[in-house]
C-alpha cells in the first residue's frame, strides 16, 4: 500500500472510530508497527490526531485545526471545482484578496495565468504561486509568521489591510452554519478577517461541504455578512435552502 493511501485509510478509520490502537492499524494496512507509528507521529505533527499509549485519538474539538499542509489534498476535487469557478468571477482591473487556506491556494493556481489584476494575500504559499505571474500585481502582507497556517498574522497584518479597498475577497473558514455564522478556531485569524470584512466590497465565502455545520471556537460574523457562498454539489440541502431564504446567493459547482 502506498504511503498516501495508507495514511488516508488510517485517517478515515480514526474519523469514524475516534480512537484506534496500533495493532488494529497494523492489521488494517498490512504494515509494520514501525511504519504505523511513523504515520501517527506525522498526523500528530499536523494536529489531526493525539497519540496515546498504544494508539491514537482523532482531534475534533472546536479549537482543533489541521495544518495547511494536512488540508492541502482534503476534498481536492471539490476544492478544484470551487477554485475554477471563483477564478472566473475575477475581471481585469480587479483588486482581489485571497485569504489563507487550502481552497484559496487553488484559486491562486487558477489565477496564475491571468492579466491585469492585483492580488493581495497574507498566505505564503499563495505568494510563492503568484510570484512569477507576470500579468498579476502581487501585494504580500507581512506580520508574525505562523508556520502551521503558512501565513502572516497579527496587528501588523491587520493594519496593512485597512489601508486598501478590495473589490473581491475570497474568505476561507473552518466551519459555517446558519445559526452560528462563519466560525474559526483562533482569534488571530478572526482579527485579520474582520479587517477584510471592513475593506472588501464583495465578500465571497469558499467552503467545501465538510465544513458546513462543523463547530468551531469563535464567530467571525453572521452568514449574512457574505454576498455569495461557493460550495460543492454535496453541500447539505437544508443549509443551502436556509441560506437562500436569507437572501444569500449560493453556488454549487
LINFEN-V679380 format. One record per residue. RES is the residue in one letter. PHI is phi in whole degrees, -180 to 180 (none if undefined). PSI is psi in whole degrees, -180 to 180 (none if undefined). Layout:
{{RES	PHI	PSI} {RES	PHI	PSI}}
This chain:
{{X	none	133} {X	-69	155} {X	-57	-47} {X	-64	-42} {X	-64	-41} {X	-64	-47} {X	-64	-36} {X	-66	-40} {X	-66	-42} {X	-61	-45} {X	-65	-44} {X	-64	-38} {X	-64	-43} {X	-66	-39} {X	-62	-38} {X	-79	-43} {X	-97	-16} {X	72	-31} {X	-144	126} {X	-138	142} {X	-98	154} {X	-58	-46} {X	-57	-37} {X	-64	-41} {X	-70	-33} {X	-61	-46} {X	-68	-38} {X	-67	-41} {X	-101	-7} {X	56	44} {X	-119	168} {X	-78	160} {X	-61	-37} {X	-63	-42} {X	-64	-45} {X	-63	-44} {X	-65	-36} {X	-65	-43} {X	-61	-42} {X	-66	-37} {X	-62	-42} {X	-66	-41} {X	-66	-34} {X	-70	-39} {X	-62	-28} {X	-91	6} {X	66	26} {X	-91	-35} {X	-132	169} {X	-123	125} {X	-76	141} {X	-125	173} {X	-62	113} {X	85	4} {X	-176	-150} {X	-157	156} {X	-123	150} {X	-83	132} {X	-80	123} {X	-142	19} {X	-75	172} {X	-73	-16} {X	-102	7} {X	-81	127} {X	-143	111} {X	-61	155} {X	-66	162} {X	-59	-39} {X	-59	-42} {X	-69	-33} {X	-87	-8} {X	-58	-37} {X	-110	9} {X	-78	129} {X	56	42} {X	-60	-45} {X	-65	-42} {X	-65	-43} {X	-64	-36} {X	-64	-44} {X	-64	-43} {X	-61	-45} {X	-62	-44} {X	-64	-39} {X	-64	-46} {X	-64	-39} {X	-60	-33} {X	-69	-16} {X	-81	-16} {X	-84	130} {X	-111	159} {X	-58	138} {X	90	-7} {X	-75	145} {X	-101	118} {X	-116	139} {X	-112	128} {X	-108	112} {X	-65	161} {X	-70	146} {X	141	162} {X	-70	-35} {X	-69	-40} {X	-68	-27} {X	-61	-40} {X	-72	-32} {X	-63	-41} {X	-59	-44} {X	-62	-38} {X	-71	-24} {X	-92	-10} {X	-58	-28} {X	-95	4} {X	-76	164} {X	-123	149} {X	59	45} {X	-131	157} {X	-111	135} {X	-124	127} {X	-111	147} {X	-164	156} {X	-112	13} {X	-94	123} {X	-65	-44} {X	-59	-38} {X	-68	-40} {X	-57	-44} {X	-65	-41} {X	-63	-42} {X	-94	0} {X	-64	-24} {X	-108	10} {X	-82	104} {X	-69	-26} {X	-89	1} {X	-114	133} {X	-89	113} {X	-100	126} {X	-111	114} {X	-103	124} {X	-94	139} {X	-100	178} {X	160	-152} {X	-91	123} {X	-77	132} {X	-109	112} {X	-79	-5} {X	-91	-34} {X	-99	-1} {X	53	42} {X	-153	174} {X	-105	136} {X	-139	175} {X	109	-179} {X	-62	-36} {X	-61	-43} {X	-63	-47} {X	-60	-44} {X	-65	-36} {X	-66	-41} {X	-59	-39} {X	-68	-9} {X	-85	-8} {X	-121	163} {X	-115	131} {X	-117	131} {X	-72	-54} {X	-129	131} {X	-120	126} {X	-99	109} {X	-91	135} {X	-95	169} {X	-154	160} {X	-95	-30} {X	-159	153} {X	-148	140} {X	-149	163} {X	-65	-42} {X	-75	-45} {X	-98	-11} {X	77	-146} {X	-92	125} {X	-121	146} {X	-137	156} {X	-87	-14} {X	-141	151} {X	-77	-25} {X	-68	-33} {X	-69	-39} {X	-59	-44} {X	-62	-43} {X	-66	-45} {X	-68	-31} {X	-62	-40} {X	-64	-38} {X	-67	-38} {X	-60	-40} {X	-70	-33} {X	-108	5} {X	-106	134} {X	-75	-49} {X	-116	124} {X	-113	120} {X	-122	123} {X	-92	126} {X	-110	123} {X	-155	133} {X	-78	167} {X	-64	-25} {X	-66	-21} {X	-88	-11} {X	-73	127} {X	66	17} {X	-84	128} {X	-76	151} {X	-148	-178} {X	-82	-48} {X	-126	140} {X	-84	131} {X	-82	-52} {X	-167	164} {X	-65	158} {X	-63	-27} {X	-73	-6} {X	-72	-18} {X	-85	153} {X	-91	-29} {X	-154	148} {X	-119	129} {X	-114	121} {X	-139	-172} {X	-103	176} {X	-71	-14} {X	-91	6} {X	-61	144} {X	-56	126} {X	-61	-42} {X	-67	-39} {X	-60	-46} {X	-62	-45} {X	-63	-45} {X	-66	-40} {X	-64	-41} {X	-67	-36} {X	-64	-28} {X	-80	0} {X	97	6} {X	-84	143} {X	-85	123} {X	-117	122} {X	-112	126} {X	-111	124} {X	-119	none}}
